[in-house]
Amino acid sequence: MVTKVLLASPRGYCAGVERAVETVEKALDLYGPPVYVRKQIVHNLHVVRDLEARGAVFVDEETEVPEGATVVFSAHGVAPSVHANAAERRLQTIDATCPLVTKVHVQARRYAAEGYTVVLIGHAGHEEVVGTMGEAPDSIVLVESVADVDRLELGTAKVAYVTQTTLSVDETGEIITALRARFPDIHAPKREDICYATSNRQWAVKEMLSEIDLLLVIGSRNSSNSNRLVEVARAGGVASYLIDDETEIDEKWMDGVDVVGVTSGASAPEKLVEGVCNWFRARGVADIEAYRLVDEDVEFRLPVELRRELALAEAQQ
Ligand code: SF4
């Protein structure tokens, strides 16, 4: 029987997600609906539904946005070709790409311009990977595993690597070790590309694993960093499930479980954690507490193009 719920810290929204969601909200306030958003602004079903209810229209491609309309690019970043298409359609663009993703784009572009073959460690098909590869499609190769590194055939090329921001810290470490073994002169960014929020959330889960029998991760299926949290728990021998909200909890998971850990991915709003806590309260669990409290003080300013428009609107009032 569950007697206790421990809440991981830090968890939930990161600075990039805060900024991206606020960008759409402010754009809706400023221009009124509809405001188009290319792809899910962040990978969370609830966030997307809430913004849709306020008048955001989510599209897959910029080519679906009516000529001259306003479109927000999601936190995961876009390839330069997307900016070009948008310019051709005279779209007013607001780029909500997380600055930490932009940093990887800049690095990949720089390496490619200097004649490096860039190995991108990431997950095929993820929007961030598609966007980063689009910076220099002829110079970037994707690897997803150590086996992929073994298969690389790069001849005598100068080699560098960059990574997706939301990977498993441990698995990426193994891939980097394999890359260094094969390409001893490989160039690397000065600072890790896996972002602070991804690493901190994985660290927080590892810290609490010895105290819990089960970990629930609140996040959507397409949320990379949320999936990694499930993997971290399972790799540590603790059962774990990814849930969008409390309605997806299966009572059977609680068989033989005493302490449940709860965390949430970087795109999951805190109200969903409250929903899960209430699910346990409704089943008689009174002991719900934070497992350590770790503050994150990272903040990003809104996209410059939006700040400019907001300042203009304020001046006209
Ligand atoms: S998870 Fe990291 S890279 Fe992605 S939006 Fe958040 S801070 Fe930015």
Residues whose N, C-alpha, C, O or C-beta is under 5 A from the ligand:
A	BS01	SF4	C14 A15 G16 V17 A75 C98 L100 V101 T165 C195 A197 A266
